Every structure is written in C-alpha cells, then in structure tokens.
Amino acid sequence: MNRLDERLDETDRKLVSILQAHGRKPTASIARDLNLSRTAVQARIARLERDGIILGYSANLAFHTGGNVAAMVMLRLSVRPCRLVLDIVLQWPEVLRAYSISGQHDAVLIVSAPTTHSLSRLSDRLLAVDGIQSAETTIILAEHRR
C-alpha cells in the first residue's frame, strides 16, 4: 500500500475514481452514487483538494481531432533528472503529455502532428535536443477507454 492509499478511505477512493472517469459529473449525481449527501461529497472534494490529493482538473481531448496524427515517442535520455529534458519539449505545441517511465526507455511523449511528414520532422527536432539519445515513434491507431 502506498502513502496515498493510507490517506484515503474506501469512500474517498470511490470518489476519486468517479472524478477521474467523469470530472464534470454533477456533485448531486456523485452523492447518489456514493450514498452520501451533496454537502458531504463537496466537503470530501474540498479536503482532497486542500490535502493535495486532487491537484487539478483537465479536459481529456481525443487524439485524432482535426485530422492530426497522434503518436507515442519513447525516449532514451543521457541526462538526469528526466525533467531537465521534458521541460524543454513540453513547451512544443505538438507535445501533449510527457511521462518519466521505467524500463528500457526513460520517458514517453504523447504527441500530435498534422501529418506523418510533420511527425518525422518532430522526431528530427527531438534528436537535436541535448540529452536525448534516441526517439522511437509509434503511431496511435485508436484510443480505448473504460
């Protein structure tokens, strides 16, 4: 069990799960799902925000909007921490998300480009960044969500 699990009771875990799947779900509807009052749900959400469990809310966008090509780019880095490189590429409009990961790669980027040619140019730009040793691109064909 990690520290986060220790700080959340079963109701908090269900609440967080609901918010992760449906961040704009009305509080009254969440309250019905959890068999709590709307006020109790609002208080729990406020506490989770105050305690730094919920850091913010965001819109999840479809990868293939506007005809763009979405891809995952697996990076091998020669510098640590990974954040030194990721902070640079996160400023690029094509880079939607960046993750430090374990395994044979050090980081993965979720990117979106208008064409495969522009995706190729993005790969070339990535390889020109100090600290990036290799970039392996895989095009995303479809997104599947629960």
N, C-alpha and C positions, 0 to 999 in steps of 0.2 A: 504494500500500500504506500503511495507517495504522500507527500505533505498535503497536497490539495485534497486527496481523499479523506484525510484525517480532519480537515476543516469543514467538510460538507456532510450533512446528514442525508438520509435517503431522499427526503423531500427536496433538498437543495440540488442533489444530483439529478432528480427528475426535472426540476425547474430548469436547470442549466441545459439539459438535453433538449427540452422543448424550445428554449430560446435559440440554441444552436441550429436547430432544424427550421424554426419558424420565428425569426427575430421580431417580426411585426405582428405576431399573434396578439389579439387584444387580451389585456390583463384579466378581464372577466372570464374569457374562454379558458385561459390557463388556470384560473381559480377553480373552474368546474372540473377540469382535467385532474387537478390535484386534490379536489375535495376540500378546498380552503376558501376563505373569504377573499374578495378582491383586495381588501386592505392588507391582509396577511401576505398575499403574494407581492404587493407593492413594497411592503416592509422588507421582505426577503430579498427582492431585487435590489433595493437601496443598500442593504447590508452587503450583498455580494459585490456591488459596485464600490462601496466605501472600503471594503477589505481587499480590493484589488483582484478579486476572482474574475469578475467581469470587467474587462479593460476597455470595452467599447463595442459599438455595433457597426456593421458594414453591410453593404449590398453585395450579394454574390451575382456576378454577371456571367451570362452564358459565354463560353469561349468563342463560339462561332457567330458573333454578331457582326453585321456589316460585311460579311464575306471574308473576314480575316482568317488566317491560318493560325491555329494555336499549336504550341509545341512545349515539350519539356526539354530543357537543356541541362544535362548533367555536367558538372564542372569538377575538375581536379585542380586544386589550388596549391601554390607553393608558399603561401603566407598564412600566418595565424595571428589573430583570430580571423575566421572566415568573414566576419563583419566588415573588416577593412576593405575587402573586395566587393562584398554585397552592397555596401552603402553607395559605392560608385555606380554599379549597374542598376540599382533600384531607382536612380534618377532618370533613367532612359524610359521613354514612353512605351516602348514595346514590352518592358518587363513588368508583369502584373504582380508577381509574388516571388519571393526568394526564401529558400529554406536551407539551413545547415543540416546535413544528414550524416549518418554513419555508413560504413561500408566502403566499397572501392572508390566512390566519389565523395567529395567533400560538401557539395552543395547542389541544389537543383533549382532552376528558374522555371517559372511558368510564364511564357511569352506569347505575344500575339503580333502578327505582322500581316500586311495586306496581301502579300503574295509569297510563294516559295522563294522567289528571287530575293525579295527583301529579307526573308528569313535567313538566306545564305549570307547576305551582307551583314546581318546582325551577328551571325556566327564569326565572321571575319573580324568585326569590331570587338567582340568578346575576347578573341585570341590576342588582340593587340593590347589588352589591359594587363598592366604589370600584376603578377601574382596568379594569373590564370594559365595553367599548363595545358589543359585540354578542355574541349567543349564537344559533347556528344549530343546531337539533336534528334529528338523523336517527335514526329508529328502526332498530335492528338486527333483521333478519328471521331470519338464520341465521348460524352460525359454521362455517367450513370450515377444517380443519387438515390439515397434512401428516402 
